[in-house]
């Protein structure tokens, strides 16, 4: 079938204040001379000055090192030194990932100051080598688990589309920072959905790549065998550019997989022709499901079909079992990491963290072993699914962002549809699929075979060439910037 014409050209799209909406647009402007890296940093810094106190994005800003990096990027580009699409681009870093120019707090009173030992995490080293301008450390949930907790003095991240609603977690500051234009991309981490949920609820794109694709050295662990560091950006194309820099083996991480890294951006063909796509709509029957989720995913399927994909309704195997194995297994691993500090400094932890990590004390050795057995069975079952399909679609969550007031963990757990893919380790990405009738974003989750991130990116990019959901700007943000 003939593809529809994109309604917005993301390569040239800019906000009313002139800020490029995407890394791709900014990279184009940096090279055609209509923008400098210093100008770009000035624009996002002005937004941060206006909005951060309301949105709760930053824990620590690294203005001095950012200005130095932007100046250096301009000098290098002027001298013909082009380090790629991230050269001169402002990015945020979730504050459980070590940077040499700022402390790492994990948004907690517990983490020891010597954690980072004044050194960059491997992923941060790679971003700096690619010429990125790192603007600071951004909010998370304490130790990347639980829910917002203002009791310990850290900022409460708020959704840029509605300040009464949450961003999703735990990569909260990266999610609202990208959506509000405080930086053009950033690092999140994903143990049970912590990249994909804030991406969905803040209306941006976020990738959890295959487990082991990106080294985790220098990142505070949550669940050792579930954790991923992944890119969060407005567009799938931007996320592909970031993952191309982040991915690759490093011997410092025992989980790091040694295999070649593809040129993810070069693989973006703009087409879905011939792709076999399975979509699981069974979640739409769950009591927690919003009517908006039903309407949006059916509209998204129509785009896939129009773009040439073959779409078949399927039922994913062992959904509840694999999701539960992520919850049980990661909490057991988290408790193993925190046990000593929890014994010594129980009240220094925030209540949501105590209540979630503390669940790990109830997991027996038999429970943990069984959770790992379920994962192996699940991988075999999913391998069979992907012998017939190239990709699988679900909503990223059953509801849009929850209200900050009165939100509880059970309500959150009923909404999220991300943990399944952490159990398997398969790549999964959330991209925007529109705004609800109340003006809140929701996400479409695209999962693929291990190490076939290129297929996920290709499809997400083709969808975004035919829709403009990823370019939607918050009226709240625009109003505050007016």
N, C-alpha and C positions, 0 to 999 in steps of 0.2 A: 504494500500500500504506500501511497505517497505521504511523506512526513509533513506535518503542519509546519508553517513558518514560525520560528521563534518570535514571541511577542516583544522581547527585550533583548538587546545585544549586550550580553554580560561583559564583553571585552571593553566596552566604552561607557558602561553605566556608572553614573555618579549620583551621590546624594545632593540635596539642595545646597549644602555648604561646600560642594565641590569635592568632597571625599570620595575616592573610588570605592565602589561597593565590594569589589573582589580583589584578590591577589592578582588575578589575571589582568584586570583592568589597570591596576596600579603598575604592574610590570610593563605593560604597553606604554603607559604614560611616562615612566622613567626612561624608556628607551627612545621615545619620539621627542623628548625634550620639553614636554608640556608640564612636567612635574619633576621635582628633585626629591631625594630621600629625606632631606632636611625639611622640605615643605610638607611631605607626607607625615613625618613625625610631628611636625607642628600642628597639623590638622587633628591627628588622633589625640595628641596631648591636650589640645583645646577641648575636645570632647570629654576627655577624662576629668579635666578641671571642672567642667560643668556638671557631669553626670555621675561620677564615681560615688560621691557622697550619698546619692539617692539609690543607686543600683547595687552598691556593695561589691564591687568587682575586685579591686586591688587590696592586697595585704601590704605589699611593699612595691613602690615604684623605683625603678633604676634609671632615673632621668639622665644622670651624668654619663653612664656607660652607653645609654641609648643614643644620646646626641653624638657621642664620639663615633659610634658605629654608623650612624646615618651620614655623618660627615665623611667618614672613610669610604662608605659605599658610593657616595657621589664622586669622590676623587678617583676611585677605581673604575667606575663606569665611564668617566670622562677620559681615562687613560686606555679605554678599550678592554678592560678586564671585566668580563661578564661571568659571574658565578652561577647564573641560572635564575629561575623565576622568583626565588626568595631573596635575591640580592636587593637590599634596601627596604625590605618589607617589615613593618612592625608586627611583632608576635608577642603573645602573652604565654606565661608558663605557670601551670598549676603548681601550687605551693606544697606539693609533696615530691617535687623533682628538684634536685640540687642545682644551684647556680653559684658560680664563684663570686658574683657581685652582689649577692643578697642572701640573707639568712633563709633557711627552710624551716617552717614552723609546723607543717601539716595541720595548720589551724588548731593547734593544741598547746596546752601548757606543759605537755609531757616531753615532746621531742627535744633531745639534748642538742645544745648549740653546735656541738662538734660533729653532728651527723654528716654534713656535706664536706667538712674538713677543707673548706675553701676551694673546692673543685667543682667543675661542671659535670653533670651527668653526661653519659655518652651521647644521648639525643641532643642535649644542649650544645655539646662540642660540635656536633654535625650541623646544627642550625647556624652556629656562629661561622663555621667554615664555609657555609653556603652564602654568607653575607647578610643573614637576617639581622634585624634590629630588635633586640629583646627588651621590652618595655617594663617588665616587672613580674612579680609573683602574684598570682590571683587566687581568689577564694575557692574553697573546697568545703566538704563536710569534714569534721575532725577525723583525721586519719583515713579520709575517703570513704567513710561509712556513716550511716545514720541519717539524720535530718537536720535542718537548721537549728542552731542552739545559740541564742545571743548571750547566754549567761556567763560566758568566759571572756567577753569583751571583744570578740572578733566581729567583723561586718556580717550582716545577714544579706546574702545575695537575693535580689528581687528580679522578677521577670520583666524584661523591657517592654512587653506588650501589655502588662497589667501589674502595677507595683504591689497589688494585694495578693499576687500569686507567686508561687515558687518557680525557680528556674529548672528544677530537677537537679539531681546530683549524681555523683559527687563533683563532677567537673563544672561547677556552677559558674564561677567567675570567667572561665573560658567561654562558656555558652553565652552568658549575657554580654560579655565584653565584645565578642565577635558580632553579635546581633546588633549591639548599640554603636559599633564603629569605634570602640576604644583601642582596638587593634584589628588587623585584617585576618588573623588566624591565630591558632594557639595549640598548646599541648594539653590534652586531657588524659585521664587514665580510665580503664574500663575493666572491672572485675566481675560485675554482674549487669552492666549497662551504663556505667558512669560517664561514658562518652555519648552514647546514643540517646539516653533519656534527655539530658539537657539540650542536645542538638535538636531533638524532636520538639521539646517544649519552648525553645527559644527561636525556632524557625530557621535553623542552620543545618549544615551537613557535617556528620561525624562518622569516622571509620574506626571500627575495631577489626584490625587485620588479623590474619592467621596467628595463633599463639606461637611465639618464638620468632616472629618476623622482625620485630624491633627489640633491641636489647633494653633491659630494664635497669641496668646498673646505675646507681645514683638516684633511684626512686624508692621512697619509703614503701615497703611491701604491705599489702593487705592480705591477699590470698596468693601464695607463691606460685601455684600451678594454674591460676586463673587470670592474673594481672596482665594488662596490656597498656602500653603508652601509644596513644593514637592522635591523629590530626583532627582538629575542629576548625571549620572554615564556612564561608557562605556557600560555596559551590563545590560540587564533586571534583571539578577540574582543579580547583585550588587544593583540595585534600590529596589528590593524586600527586601534585607537585610536592607537597610536604612529605608524603610517605616515601617518595622516591629518594628524598634526602635522609629520612629517619631509618629506613629499612637497611638490613644487612647484618651479617654476623659480627659479633664481638666476643672475644674469648673471656671477657670479664663476667659474662652472664651465662651460666650453665644451661639456661633454657634457650639461648639464642641458636637459631637454626642456620646452618652454613649452606646457603644456596644462592645463586645469582639473583640480583635485584633487577626487575624489569623497568623499562622506561614507561611508567604508568601514564604519563601525559601523551606520549607518542601513540599509545594504544587506544586513545579516544577517537573512535571513528565516526561518532555521531549517529550510529545506526543500532537498531535492535533486530534487524532482519535475520530471521532464522533461529533466533534464540528460543529455547524451550523453557518456559517459565511456569513453575507451580505456585499457586496461591492458596494459602490456608485461610478460609473464611470462617472456620468453626468458632473463632474467638468472638465473632460478632453476636453470638447467641448468649454470651456470658452476661450476667446481670449488671456488671460494672461498665459494660460497653456503652459509650456515648453514641447517640444517633449520628453525630458528625463523623465519627470514625467509620461507620458503615458507608455513609455517602461518599466520603473522601477516598476510601480505598477502591470503591467501585469506579469512581471517576479516574483514579490513577490507572486502573486496569485498562480502561478504555484508551488511555494514551499509549500504553504498551502495545495493545492490539493494533492501533492505528499506525504505530511505528514499525510494525512488521513482526512483532514477537508472537509466538504461539503460547497462549495462556490456558492452563488447565487447573481446575480446582482439585486440591489434594488435601490429605490429612497428615500432618507431620507426626512421626512416630515418637512415642515416649515423651511427650511434651512435659507433662507434670513431673515425671520421674527425673528428667534431665534438669529441669528448672530447680527442683528440690535438691538435687545433688550439688548444684552450684551453691545454693544457700547453705546447705549443711557443710559441704566441704570447705568453702571459703571461710565460713565462720570458725571452723575448727582450726584452719591455718592461721586466721587472724588471732584467735585466742592463744595459739602457741607463741606468736610473736609478742603479744601484749601481756602475757600471764604475769611476769615478774613485776612490771609496772602497775598492773591492776591490783596486785597484792599490796604494793607499797603506797600507791598514790590514787586510790580508788576515787576520791572526791575531786581530784584534779581533772579527771576525765569528765566531759559533758555527759549529761544523762542519756541522750540518744546513743552515744557511743558505748556507754556502759551496758545499755539494754541490748544492743545488737551484738557487739563483740562478746559480751558476757554470755550470750546464748551458746557460744562454743564450749563452755564448760559442761554442757549437757550432752555433747557429742562424744560417744565412746569410741575406742579404737575400732570396734566392729562397725560402728556407723560410718566412720571415715573410710575404712576399707571398702565397705559396701558402696559408698558414694563414688569411689574410683572405679569399681566394677561396673556400676551403672553407666559411667562415662564411656567405658570401652564398648559396652553393648550398644550404646547410643551412637557412637562413631560408626560402628558396623552398619546399623540401621540407616543412618544418614548417607553413608557411602552408597547404599542401594538406591536411596531416593535420588541422589545426584548422578546415578548412572542413566537416569531417564530425563533429568531436568538440569539445565545449566544454572538456574537461579531459583530461589524461593522468596516469595513475598509474604509479609504480614504487616499489620500496623506495628509501629514501635511501641505504642501504648494504647490502651483502650479509652483513655480520657485525655483531654488537654491538661495543662498545668493545674495542679491543685492549689487551693487557697492556703496561704501560710497559716492563717488562724484556724486552729482546730484540726489540722492535718495529723493523721496518725500512720504508723508503719503498716498496719494491715490494709488501710486504704491505698497506700502507695504500692504495696506488693500485689494487690489485686489488679492494678492498672498496668504494671510494667510487663512487657513481652520480650525482654532482652536476655534474661539469664540463660535461656536454653542454649544460646550460641557460645556462651563462655564455657559451658560444660564440654561441648564438642571441640572447641578451639577453632571452628570454622570462621571465615571472615564474614562480618555483617556490618552493614552501614545504614544509618538513618539519614534520610533526606526530607526536606519539607514537602508536604502534599496539600498545603493550603491552610486557610484560617477558618476556624469554627464560626458559627453564627454570632458568637460573643467576641470574636476578634482574636482568639488565641490560636497559635500554631499547633499543628499535629504532624507527626512524622510517618513516613513509609520506610519499613525495614526491608533491605535487600540483602540476602545471604547467598554465598557461593561456595564452591569447592575450596579445600585448603590450597593456599598459595595461588589462587586464581583471583586475586584482588583486581587485576586488570579487567576481568569480565564484569565485576561489580561496578567499578568506576565507569567503564564504557556505557553500561546501562543507565547508571545514575546521571551521567553527563547527557546522554541522549534524551532522557526524560526532561532534564533541565533546559535543553535546547528547545523543547516544545512547551514548556511552562515557565512561569516567572515566580513561582512560589518562593524560591530561594532568594529572590531580590525584594521581597516584601519588607517595607520599613515600618517600624513601630510608630504609630501616631503619638504615643506617649513621648518617645525619644525626640521625634521631630518637633513636638510642642515645647519640650524643654530646651531645644537648641534654637528655637525661633527668637 
